[in-house]
């Protein structure tokens, strides 16, 4: 932990105004400024623009540090995550190097609940979880709010926004309820943006066509090759061949696995 402590910023660096959360929330334009910035996320052209908005929103909300993570569990053994870091970038490096997503109690909360909570309400259950929380403290999360962003894919795909302060008990404040409400809106907008971004990247990188997506939707609905062929005005054998090529594109072993992958990564909407 010594290296982490050396990197930690002082309270004055992170919150130069020295304001409490209640003082931030009490400002007459607080909600309007935050909502205006949240609304701009949906039209952000790229990751750099979204990250810029996140950094702006972390400060506008009254926090000092923020991380948004999009987590996908393909199956029981294969998981992946992507993060936007509005904090010391070394936190992301250390998090990835130690593989802390497997022991992150804040991520675990987001996988199990849709409720935003203060980190003080989530007692670490294991020594590994305590290690993650202690490390987070050194990067501006001595006090934190954990905001899940659930999806139709359930526990297999979720987003989580973590907003932090280097001040203990910073979020134990009269302004917390409005802060939490706005943070939930921010978490969902970030989640939707990541969802679309991942989808667009896959379509472009794998060169998926509208016909490919139509095949996946038919399989999702349980249609046989004969039914699908009739709907697409072709032959069942052609459908079988196209599905073989499509499954190979997605790196999946069969049709059902291809549909599952497509649902998780936003190529088609889960049923």
Secondary structure in CASP SS format (residue, H / E / C, confidence):
PFRMAT SS
TARGET T0000
AUTHOR 0000-0000-0000
METHOD secondary structure of the structure
MODEL  1
X C 1.00
X H 1.00
X H 1.00
X H 1.00
X H 1.00
X H 1.00
X H 1.00
X C 1.00
X C 1.00
X C 1.00
X H 1.00
X H 1.00
X H 1.00
X H 1.00
X C 1.00
X C 1.00
X C 1.00
X C 1.00
X C 1.00
X C 1.00
X H 1.00
X H 1.00
X H 1.00
X H 1.00
X H 1.00
X H 1.00
X C 1.00
X C 1.00
X C 1.00
X H 1.00
X H 1.00
X H 1.00
X H 1.00
X H 1.00
X H 1.00
X H 1.00
X H 1.00
X H 1.00
X H 1.00
X C 1.00
X H 1.00
X H 1.00
X H 1.00
X C 1.00
X C 1.00
X C 1.00
X H 1.00
X H 1.00
X H 1.00
X H 1.00
X H 1.00
X H 1.00
X H 1.00
X H 1.00
X H 1.00
X H 1.00
X H 1.00
X H 1.00
X H 1.00
X H 1.00
X H 1.00
X C 1.00
X C 1.00
X C 1.00
X E 1.00
X E 1.00
X E 1.00
X E 1.00
X E 1.00
X E 1.00
X E 1.00
X E 1.00
X E 1.00
X C 1.00
X C 1.00
X C 1.00
X C 1.00
X C 1.00
X E 1.00
X E 1.00
X E 1.00
X E 1.00
X E 1.00
X E 1.00
X E 1.00
X E 1.00
X C 1.00
X C 1.00
X H 1.00
X H 1.00
X H 1.00
X H 1.00
X H 1.00
X H 1.00
X H 1.00
X H 1.00
X H 1.00
X H 1.00
X C 1.00
X H 1.00
X H 1.00
X H 1.00
X C 1.00
X C 1.00
X H 1.00
X H 1.00
X H 1.00
X H 1.00
X H 1.00
X H 1.00
X H 1.00
X H 1.00
X C 1.00
X C 1.00
X C 1.00
X C 1.00
X E 1.00
X E 1.00
X H 1.00
X H 1.00
X H 1.00
X C 1.00
X C 1.00
X C 1.00
X C 1.00
X C 1.00
X H 1.00
X H 1.00
X H 1.00
X H 1.00
X H 1.00
X H 1.00
X H 1.00
X H 1.00
X H 1.00
X H 1.00
X H 1.00
X C 1.00
X C 1.00
X C 1.00
X C 1.00
X C 1.00
X E 1.00
X E 1.00
X E 1.00
X E 1.00
X E 1.00
X E 1.00
X E 1.00
X C 1.00
X C 1.00
X C 1.00
X C 1.00
X H 1.00
X H 1.00
X H 1.00
X E 1.00
X E 1.00
X E 1.00
X E 1.00
X E 1.00
X E 1.00
X E 1.00
X E 1.00
X E 1.00
X C 1.00
X C 1.00
X C 1.00
X C 1.00
X C 1.00
X C 1.00
X C 1.00
X C 1.00
X C 1.00
X C 1.00
X H 1.00
X H 1.00
X H 1.00
X H 1.00
X H 1.00
X H 1.00
X H 1.00
X H 1.00
X H 1.00
X H 1.00
X H 1.00
X H 1.00
X H 1.00
X H 1.00
X H 1.00
X H 1.00
X H 1.00
X H 1.00
X H 1.00
X H 1.00
X H 1.00
X H 1.00
X H 1.00
X H 1.00
X H 1.00
X H 1.00
X H 1.00
X H 1.00
X H 1.00
X H 1.00
X H 1.00
X C 1.00
X C 1.00
X C 1.00
X H 1.00
X H 1.00
X H 1.00
X H 1.00
X H 1.00
X H 1.00
X H 1.00
X H 1.00
X H 1.00
X H 1.00
X H 1.00
X C 1.00
X C 1.00
X C 1.00
X C 1.00
X H 1.00
X H 1.00
X H 1.00
X H 1.00
X H 1.00
X H 1.00
X H 1.00
X H 1.00
X C 1.00
X C 1.00
X C 1.00
X H 1.00
X H 1.00
X H 1.00
X H 1.00
X H 1.00
X H 1.00
X H 1.00
X H 1.00
X H 1.00
X H 1.00
X H 1.00
X H 1.00
X H 1.00
X H 1.00
X H 1.00
X C 1.00
X C 1.00
X C 1.00
X C 1.00
X H 1.00
X H 1.00
X H 1.00
X H 1.00
X H 1.00
X H 1.00
X H 1.00
X H 1.00
X H 1.00
X H 1.00
X C 1.00
X C 1.00
X C 1.00
X C 1.00
X C 1.00
X C 1.00
X C 1.00
END
